């Protein structure tokens, strides 16, 4: 008896020691007489019945889950005892008694609606596979666009209430640009993604600030081989398409991913421009119709290797390459002012390599390198209606080398406190050139050569606490040193996040964030480039970074209904806007810093369904915009506007293998600087058929069916008069085919007992 009591005491001490290091749920299972029961199955579930883990009690009746979730539900089962359910919010359950069962066990079936969103450590977590089942999506990027509050426009994702959104891969920074990361995600199958985490205020260990989506890829768990091949056909004036192949091999120790994709791009754009250009007291009516054609092949390659040194230490290495050889385009402009032809040819190459080490004691080390090379040539000829002419040949290029290294350390403290700190260093070098030849006429043929070096060093510290009922808060600050040429600046960026678990069905999340956005390297050059004989693009040396400050609050009901209020203020906001020059007939596009851009409003996300055949998602946004620039050429502005956006997505299931979609989106009139943006409406429809035991599928999607998804814009401001319409043939039809294979899992072989053999 004494030995037995010592075992019980020792067991409880071990459970207590483990609870100090990490958040756990532990307890003891006993019979009606208080004696411990071993071999009792204990299943840990979330409050919505989602499975988390399962253990079996030891000889002292003790069980322990590490890590755990709060609040939780325990399901206890034993053949000789009646099953029992136990709910709680504390780490210690104490003794849980079971009643002896003399009757035959009945079948137990637990049903529950799968939650749309899970909240962990202040992050809104979504299972993309659930969204993929409910919607017609073909890759990870399209699945992200289906998240509540997320919209996609021309390959860019935005989050309602946030002026900018950063995509993060596996919780760590990358030197790839947003468009390059978009390409990677469009070539990544949805089933390779474990989850997507949406944050209005990203924690500092992500090494990004402000709103972010963290895409977490699945890790190796067992022996398996799987793959996917797919192909697209698309018609948007021209016919084009792409083909992709993905393969994945895993063992408990390693995983290998290979992806290759190729696309034949063909694009056609038309822009109708009407300009009443005031020059020296005289109005010049200028009407242009610009027709832009582009075509070329694009290739993408990704390889990733993941190796588990042991149960807690892991190394990840990945490579991503993008190659666009001989991408050609031309722009032909006609009208009452000019006839011009611009021919372009571009060659782009990108290589990205990343290395990451994850330890078992909270340390993560990593590095990322991107090499980007772009060479281009242009030949332009303009014949004006007054008989004058200008022409030139131009060759240019850009070479960027960018490095990132980082180190992060986290500690689990007593009472569920966590401490984190880390640092990162970025270095980028951008070398650009632009050289004119065979220049005739009035051309600003200024050759440019630049060599920009950018240094960014960050150091952060964070503190967080998880309470027993699921409430969580974190606070952090990041100090940053930034240097670009002669521009040097120290800055501090505070961040805070608070999640209040009022009840399992009622949650409130509040986030405070600050961020800085840097202009791209090409915009900071002094070069002038030409779109045609009237429109020019001017670089802006000395363009300043934008500083953003945001506050948001999200109420979550039943883990699927979301209501968010937000406020965001951005100093030195920059964007490119057109201006009718006051000294000559030229339309100048130039990136400029504004005094500020401010917006605040409310967005609601409401999903609903009818049985298993119909699912819908309704979103509504109301927002007040305030934009001010006191140094905008010679026409300063201070403009305000209410903007309303509403969209409804509908999915209809016909049997198990056929589904349809009908989606609509409306946006009221908006502003951007001196621009007035007219209302727009986008209607799209889709259908999907799954066959071959759900290994293959064919889908068809029609986008912007009414050709009203791209707005017309106009300027009526302080003598500026400009109309632009690029709504020509924006509707598209895409047919997608995918076939998944593999899923092989190595069978476990029965081991031969050789314990009594002499080997």
Rosetta blueprint (number, residue, H / E / L):
1 X L
2 X H
3 X H
4 X H
5 X H
6 X H
7 X H
8 X H
9 X H
10 X H
11 X H
12 X H
13 X H
14 X H
15 X H
16 X H
17 X H
18 X H
19 X H
20 X H
21 X H
22 X L
23 X L
24 X E
25 X E
26 X E
27 X E
28 X E
29 X E
30 X E
31 X L
32 X L
33 X L
34 X L
35 X L
36 X E
37 X L
38 X L
39 X L
40 X L
41 X E
42 X E
43 X E
44 X E
45 X E
46 X E
47 X L
48 X L
49 X L
50 X L
51 X E
52 X E
53 X E
54 X E
55 X E
56 X E
57 X L
58 X L
59 X L
60 X L
61 X L
62 X E
63 X E
64 X E
65 X E
66 X E
67 X L
68 X L
69 X L
70 X L
71 X L
72 X E
73 X E
74 X E
75 X E
76 X E
77 X E
78 X E
79 X L
80 X L
81 X E
82 X E
83 X E
84 X E
85 X E
86 X E
87 X E
88 X E
89 X L
90 X L
91 X L
92 X E
93 X E
94 X E
95 X E
96 X E
97 X E
98 X L
99 X L
100 X E
101 X L
102 X L
103 X L
104 X L
105 X L
106 X L
107 X L
108 X L
109 X L
110 X L
111 X L
112 X L
113 X L
114 X L
115 X L
116 X L
117 X L
118 X E
119 X E
120 X E
121 X L
122 X L
123 X E
124 X E
125 X E
126 X E
127 X L
128 X H
129 X H
130 X H
131 X H
132 X H
133 X H
134 X H
135 X L
136 X L
137 X L
138 X L
139 X L
140 X H
141 X H
142 X H
143 X H
144 X H
145 X L
146 X L
147 X L
148 X L
149 X L
150 X E
151 X E
152 X E
153 X E
154 X L
155 X L
156 X E
157 X E
158 X E
159 X E
160 X L
161 X L
162 X L
163 X L
164 X L
165 X L
166 X E
167 X E
168 X E
169 X E
170 X L
171 X L
172 X E
173 X L
174 X L
175 X L
176 X L
177 X L
178 X H
179 X H
180 X H
181 X H
182 X H
183 X H
184 X H
185 X H
186 X H
187 X L
188 X L
189 X L
190 X H
191 X H
192 X H
193 X E
194 X E
195 X E
196 X E
197 X E
198 X E
199 X E
200 X L
201 X L
202 X L
203 X L
204 X H
205 X H
206 X H
207 X L
208 X L
209 X L
210 X L
211 X L
212 X E
213 X E
214 X E
215 X E
216 X E
217 X E
218 X L
219 X L
220 X L
221 X L
222 X L
223 X L
224 X E
225 X E
226 X E
227 X E
228 X E
229 X E
230 X E
231 X E
232 X E
233 X E
234 X E
235 X E
236 X L
237 X L
238 X L
239 X E
240 X E
241 X E
242 X E
243 X E
244 X E
245 X E
246 X E
247 X E
248 X E
249 X E
250 X E
251 X L
252 X L
253 X L
254 X E
255 X E
256 X E
257 X E
258 X E
259 X E
260 X E
261 X E
262 X E
263 X E
264 X E
265 X E
266 X E
267 X E
268 X E
269 X E
270 X E
271 X E
272 X E
273 X E
274 X E
275 X E
276 X E
277 X E
278 X E
279 X E
280 X L
281 X L
282 X E
283 X E
284 X E
285 X E
286 X E
287 X E
288 X E
289 X E
290 X E
291 X E
292 X E
293 X E
294 X E
295 X E
296 X E
297 X E
298 X E
299 X E
300 X E
301 X E
302 X E
303 X E
304 X E
305 X E
306 X E
307 X E
308 X E
309 X L
310 X L
311 X L
312 X L
313 X L
314 X E
315 X E
316 X E
317 X E
318 X E
319 X E
320 X E
321 X E
322 X E
323 X E
324 X E
325 X E
326 X E
327 X E
328 X E
329 X E
330 X E
331 X E
332 X E
333 X E
334 X E
335 X E
336 X L
337 X L
338 X E
339 X E
340 X E
341 X E
342 X E
343 X E
344 X E
345 X E
346 X E
347 X E
348 X E
349 X E
350 X E
351 X E
352 X E
353 X E
354 X E
355 X E
356 X E
357 X E
358 X E
359 X L
360 X L
361 X L
362 X L
363 X E
364 X E
365 X E
366 X E
367 X E
368 X E
369 X E
370 X E
371 X E
372 X E
373 X E
374 X E
375 X E
376 X E
377 X E
378 X E
379 X E
380 X E
381 X E
382 X E
383 X E
384 X E
385 X L
386 X L
387 X L
388 X L
389 X E
390 X E
391 X E
392 X E
393 X E
394 X E
395 X E
396 X E
397 X E
398 X E
399 X E
400 X E
401 X E
402 X E
403 X E
404 X E
405 X E
406 X E
407 X E
408 X E
409 X E
410 X E
411 X E
412 X E
413 X E
414 X H
415 X H
416 X H
417 X E
418 X E
419 X E
420 X E
421 X E
422 X E
423 X E
424 X E
425 X E
426 X E
427 X E
428 X E
429 X E
430 X E
431 X E
432 X E
433 X E
434 X E
435 X E
436 X E
437 X E
438 X E
439 X E
440 X E
441 X L
442 X L
443 X L
444 X L
445 X L
446 X L
447 X L
448 X E
449 X E
450 X E
451 X E
452 X E
453 X E
454 X E
455 X E
456 X E
457 X E
458 X E
459 X E
460 X E
461 X E
462 X E
463 X E
464 X E
465 X E
466 X E
467 X L
468 X L
469 X L
470 X L
471 X L
472 X E
473 X E
474 X E
475 X E
476 X E
477 X E
478 X E
479 X E
480 X E
481 X E
482 X E
483 X E
484 X E
485 X L
486 X L
487 X E
488 X E
489 X E
490 X E
491 X E
492 X E
493 X E
494 X E
495 X E
496 X E
497 X E
498 X E
499 X E
500 X E
501 X E
502 X E
503 X E
504 X L
505 X L
506 X E
507 X E
508 X E
509 X E
510 X E
511 X E
512 X E
513 X E
514 X E
515 X E
516 X E
517 X E
518 X L
519 X L
520 X L
521 X L
522 X H
523 X H
524 X H
525 X L
526 X L
527 X L
528 X E
529 X E
530 X E
531 X L
532 X L
533 X L
534 X L
535 X E
536 X E
537 X E
538 X E
539 X L
540 X L
541 X L
542 X L
543 X L
544 X L
545 X L
546 X E
547 X E
548 X E
549 X E
550 X E
551 X E
552 X E
553 X E
554 X E
555 X E
556 X E
557 X E
558 X L
559 X L
560 X L
561 X E
562 X E
563 X E
564 X E
565 X E
566 X E
567 X E
568 X E
569 X E
570 X E
571 X E
572 X L
573 X L
574 X E
575 X E
576 X E
577 X E
578 X E
579 X E
580 X E
581 X L
582 X L
583 X L
584 X L
585 X L
586 X L
587 X E
588 X E
589 X E
590 X E
591 X E
592 X E
593 X E
594 X L
595 X L
596 X E
597 X E
598 X E
599 X E
600 X E
601 X E
602 X E
603 X E
604 X E
605 X E
606 X E
607 X E
608 X E
609 X E
610 X E
611 X L
612 X L
613 X L
614 X E
615 X E
616 X E
617 X E
618 X E
619 X E
620 X E
621 X E
622 X E
623 X E
624 X E
625 X E
626 X E
627 X E
628 X E
629 X E
630 X L
631 X L
632 X L
633 X L
634 X L
635 X L
636 X L
637 X E
638 X E
639 X E
640 X E
641 X E
642 X E
643 X E
644 X E
645 X E
646 X E
647 X E
648 X E
649 X E
650 X E
651 X E
652 X E
653 X E
654 X E
655 X L
656 X L
657 X L
658 X E
659 X E
660 X E
661 X E
662 X E
663 X E
664 X E
665 X E
666 X E
667 X E
668 X L
669 X L
670 X E
671 X E
672 X E
673 X L
674 X L
675 X E
676 X E
677 X E
678 X L
679 X L
680 X E
681 X E
682 X E
683 X E
684 X E
685 X E
686 X E
687 X E
688 X E
689 X E
690 X E
691 X E
692 X L
693 X L
694 X L
695 X L
696 X E
697 X E
698 X E
699 X E
700 X E
701 X E
702 X E
703 X E
704 X L
705 X L
706 X L
707 X L
708 X L
709 X L
710 X L
711 X L
712 X L
713 X E
714 X E
715 X E
716 X E
717 X E
718 X L
719 X L
720 X E
721 X E
722 X E
723 X E
724 X E
725 X E
726 X L
727 X L
728 X L
729 X L
730 X L
731 X L
732 X E
733 X E
734 X E
735 X E
736 X E
737 X E
738 X E
739 X E
740 X E
741 X E
742 X E
743 X E
744 X E
745 X E
746 X L
747 X L
748 X L
749 X L
750 X L
751 X L
752 X L
753 X L
754 X L
755 X L
756 X L
757 X L
758 X L
759 X L
